[in-house]
Amino acid sequence: MAVGLHEFPLIPEIKGVRIGVAEAGIKKPNKKDVVIFELCEGASVAGAFTQNAFCAAPVRLCQKHLATTNARYLLINTGNANAGTGKSGVENALKTCVALSSQVEMDFEAVLPFSTGVIGEPLPVEKIVAAIPTALANLSGDNWRSAGLGIMTTDTLPKGSVRTFNFDGRTYSIAGISKGAGMIRPNMATMLGYVCSDIAMSVDVLQSVLKDVVNKSFNRITVDSDTSTNDSCIAVATGLAGNEIVTSVDDPLAQAFLVAFTEVMQELAHAIVRDGEGATKFVTVEVVGALKIEDSTKVAFEIAHSPLVKTALFASDPNWGRILAVVGRAGVEDLDVDRVQLHINGFEIARDGCRSPDYLEEHGKQAMEPEEIHIRLDLGMGQQSDIVWTTDFSHEYVTINAEYRT
């Protein structure tokens, strides 16, 4: 059940980007499961990847290729993660890159591979290779929704976002898709995400912007606290908007781009949470009043990860003591519990570390009932704050993950 997830937006063509989709039958028949992005010559490409030590073979190969040459093609498959597959996994990922590069007469290192799906199973190379010609024949500038469908696993809906902004008389476009619903606590980027713009921007600046915005978007979401082996986020700047290339993050155009890029990335990140496996609530956890931002981030994630808090959210049960218990064990140095304040959806629940004198049980029920919940916790220590977005835990989450391979 997607919580307030809007229909896939109408995404216009991003100059310099074409997308093709095909059905390879990797896990299920009659499902789009291979996606190819074709990028124009000279496009800048930046990436952020999982910090999981068991990172998938395509992640390792993608990082290697990205550091070697200018990427021209992104090759994505769903239904198989090609993770936990050892040396043969890298060899299989390479075979798919070689197969695509041979058909477009390009060096195989210009192909970046991505996989998502079941961990520990050999990549069905033959199926992917057989689908590549169909995906190439399908290349088009308006295939964003098809691509969004093509990268889904347990997602219930495709996820996309688009923005345009004007600067100095010129219009710039940014569009992206993402996938993810479970095994979500990215710690880098997340899931799979691809965001493209027609702006001209150096790789170094694009990489810097991506790193900054990932920490404000994909690195601030969690469904179940599990960091995937395959998380990858790619940003592309094709350079076809006509501007002089941006070579500094302090450039006013870079700052204007940063605003719109952040909106796209946060919308994609929020869409993942809204479509979280079995989710019935979209939850914002805001922690303020910390001495260090690290403390506010830590407390926010501890609340968002707590099974007791998440199950209470699912039941709309105002068992707010569970939140205070999490704060107490989060490891904040010199925490004075008598200064902690808690609000849920605008209702003051706790004041000075205990039940607010104005609190009534009916207030708690009203606060916890909506599908959009804002938890605001004030540590009463300083001026630092942070925000994390998460879901509740439902019976359906257990069912989905208990039956994932069946």
C-alpha positions, -999 to +999 in steps of 0.1 A: +000+000+000+016+033-012+010+061+013+002+093-005+023+083-035+013+104-065+010+092-101+041+091-121+048+126-134+049+136-171+086+138-178+097+156-209+127+146-229+160+154-213+183+165-241+211+139-245+193+110-228+175+081-244+160+051-226+151+017-238+132-011-220+129-048-226+115-080-211+142-107-204+122-130-181+148-129-154+125-137-125+089-133-139+075-136-175+060-106-192+077-081-170+100-052-180+133-061-163+161-047-185+166-009-189+193+009-209+201+046-206+220+060-236+240+092-227+253+117-252+290+121-258+306+145-233+280+140-206+293+142-170+284+112-148+287+110-110+278+082-087+272+072-050+272+036-039+264+013-011+288+011+019+278-025+025+311-046+025+293-073+006+286-049-022+274-066-054+295-074-084+279-047-106+286-021-080+323-029-079+325-030-117+304+002-120+328+020-097+358+008-117+343+018-150+332+052-137+368+060-126+382+048-160+363+065-188+333+087-196+301+066-192+278+064-223+254+036-213+237+024-181+226-012-182+201-022-155+185-055-147+160-065-120+151-099-106+187-108-097+211-088-076+243-105-087+255-101-051+273-127-030+284-143-063+322-140-060+345-137-090+320-153-113+296-125-105+320-098-117+328-119-148+290-122-155+285-084-150+314-078-174+299-101-200+267-080-201+288-048-205+308-064-233+276-076-250+261-041-250+293-023-260+298-046-290+263-037-303+269+000-300+306-002-311+320+013-279+345+004-253+330-019-226+342+004-199+317+030-212+289+008-199+279+010-162+261-021-149+234-022-122+214-051-108+187-055-082+168-085-069+175-118-051+210-120-035+233-151-039+220-164-072+240-165-105+232-137-129+213-151-159+236-136-184+221-152-215+186-137-208+200-102-203+222-104-234+193-116-255+172-087-243+198-060-251+189-056-289+152-051-280+161-025-254+184-007-279+156-007-305+133+008-279+156+038-271+135+070-268+136+103-250+102+098-234+106+063-219+109+075-183+078+058-170+086+026-187+121+027-171+105+034-137+084+002-142+115-017-155+136-011-124+109-021-099+112-052-076+087-052-046+077-017-055+040-012-061+043+019-083+070+035-104+087+065-089+097+096-108+103+133-103+109+163-126+118+200-121+126+229-144+142+261-133+152+293-150+185+311-146+198+341-165+173+337-193+178+299-199+156+270-188+171+238-173+154+205-168+161+178-142+143+144-141+149+111-123+135+077-113+142+055-083+132+021-071+131+006-036+106-006-010+125-029+013+161-034+024+162+004+027+187+022+049+210+034+022+240+048+040+252+064+007+224+068-018+199+040-020+182+014-039+187+024-075+183+060-085+190+078-118+187+116-122+196+134-154+198+171-163+207+190-195+230+214-176+266+216-185+286+208-153+320+193-146+322+159-132+339+172-100+312+197-093+284+172-101+300+146-078+302+172-050+266+182-055+255+146-056+273+137-024+258+167-006+222+161-018+224+123-012+230+131+025+198+153+025+177+127+007+185+090+002+208+090+033+179+102+054+154+075+047+149+040+063+122+014+059+138-015+078+173-004+087+189-029+062+215-014+039+214-032+005+243-047-013+234-030-045+225+006-037+235+029-065+226+065-073+238+081-106+236+117-116+241+128-152+247+163-167+244+161-205+256+197-212+230+203-239+212+232-222+237+256-238+253+272-207+290+275-201+302+245-181+299+250-144+332+244-128+326+256-092+300+247-066+300+284-056+288+294-091+253+310-088+241+286-114+254+256-094+235+269-064+203+273-084+208+238-097+213+225-062+179+237-051+160+220-079+182+189-077+175+186-040+138+188-046+140+159-072+162+137-050+140+143-019+109+135-038+124+103-051+136+094-016+102+101-001+085+080-027+106+050-016+094+054+020+058+060+009+060+027-011+078+009+017+069-028+020+036-030+038+037+007+048+005+023+060+022+055+075+047+080+062+066+092+092+088+123+096+111+121+126+126+155+134+151+158+162+161+194+173+179+209+202+211+188+199+246+200+207+259+181+176+242+173+144+255+137+148+234+134+179+202+146+162+208+122+133+215+093+156+184+098+177+162+103+147+174+070+132+171+052+165+135+062+167+129+054+130+144+019+134+127+009+166+104-021+160+084-011+191+079+024+178+071+012+143+045-013+154+029+013+176+027+036+146+010+008+126-016+003+153-021+040+158-013+033+194-002+064+213+024+044+233+047+074+234+068+060+262+085+038+236+099+069+219+113+083+252+129+049+259+146+050+225+160+085+232+174+073+265+193+044+250+205+063+219+239+072+236+236+110+236+264+122+259+253+143+289+216+140+280+193+156+305+161+137+302+143+164+322+147+188+293+132+165+266+101+176+248+079+154+225+053+165+199+034+143+175+014+159+147+014+192+167+001+177+200+024+182+230+029+147+243+058+151+267+072+181+285+103+182+306+109+145+302+074+133+313+038+134+303+026+169+294+001+182+320-020+192+290-019+157+274-050+135+271-052+100+257-076+112+230-049+137+219-025+108+214-050+088+194-057+118+172-020+123+167-013+087+157-043+081+135-034+099+102-012+082+076+011+112+077+028+115+111+054+141+122+073+132+153+092+162+167+116+156+196+135+184+213+166+173+233+169+208+249+207+209+246+217+231+216+208+243+182+215+213+159+188+193+142+182+167+116+153+149+098+147+112+089+118+097+070+105+063+077+074+040+078+055+018+102+058-020+105+027-039+094+018-076+091+022-072+053+059-063+057+065-096+074+045-115+047+063-098+018+098-107+032+089-141+045+077-150+010+102-129-011+117-159-029+085-179-033 
